[in-house]
């Protein structure tokens, strides 16, 4: 063996794909294993251990055993004794056995300099290569673990990318002249009604009761009200000021402390709890109870309406509840899927995406992503070398 083994380096400027990196890392580990097996794994491990022990001794004593002082001489005696014992204990058939004798010869003198240690290290080079073989195998294992992680992450990303392209292809088949107003009109009528009703609810209902409604929403995934901050919730629950409406509390927050004393239980507490949370309180509105446009698939919209209903019934009149019911009834129409897909297409497809669909470029891109996914899945199922 004439050259030391070093970890593999990337060649070229192009960054490898996750699949290429995984295959290269697997090949690197296989090569590292083959090099070790060519010399015998037990023999390589034995030579590497002997080298590391010798190198550790030289490194430990290089500063202490050089010089002319008494302590330096004592350190030299310790080094020579330990190094000699190490060399004498090595089996005759050890790989690069002569390198250890040569290293011992390099430090076998009454006074040592740093150059003597350098010669000893140089003498150990034939044995160092066996330690390099083990280091390269360990580095190759770590590189393979990293490559597997990156490949698995890319596989998950491909699931999302393929799903997105499939949805775009589906939208490309939409009838852009479909009468989407049959969906849009009932949704807009409901949204307008619930916004007006919720605004009136905030002006008529105590902050304490509003917070109770908001806290109830945490058990309904489709009703996405932000929960009140803990200190504000505590204040509204425990203070008499919680009987005031949220618009009133916001108005009070702008008053001076002297003026506040005539309206609230404690001006200082209101300033601390309400004035610092004005952004949150201003943000409480009906949006978590509105239906987005374009709407989602029929099943999802039905679940959304079902979760909205008890909240809408609490804040609005029966007419608004009827409008919400009308939105739900749309999902049972035979044409719902066609109209919903058309609405999605009108909103989501950009001119560039429409051009890609028309040219077939998006279909080709989808096929390439599926091929990449299949190749990654196959590569990840392969058992790695140990």
Buried (B, 14 or more C-beta within 10 A) or exposed (E): BEEBBEBBEEEEEEEBBBBBBBBBBBBBBBBBBEBBEEBEBEBBBBBBEBBBBBBEBBEBBBEBBBBEEEEBBEBBEBBBEBBEEBBEEBEEEBBBBEBBEBBBEBBEEEEBEEEBBEBBBEBBBBBBBBBBBBBBBEBBBEBBEEBBEBBBEBBEEBEEBBEEBBEBBEBBEBEEEBEBEBBBEBBBBBBEBBBEBBBEBBEEBBBBBBBBBBEBBEEBEBBEBEEBBEEBBEBBEEBEBBEBBBBBBBEBBEBEEEEBEEBBBBBEBBBBBBBEBEEBBEEBEBBBBBBEBBBBEBEEBBBBBEBBBBBBEBBBEEEBBEBBBBBBEBBEEEEBEBBBBBBBBBEEBEEEBBEBBEEEEBBEBBEEBBEBBEBBEEBBEEEBBE
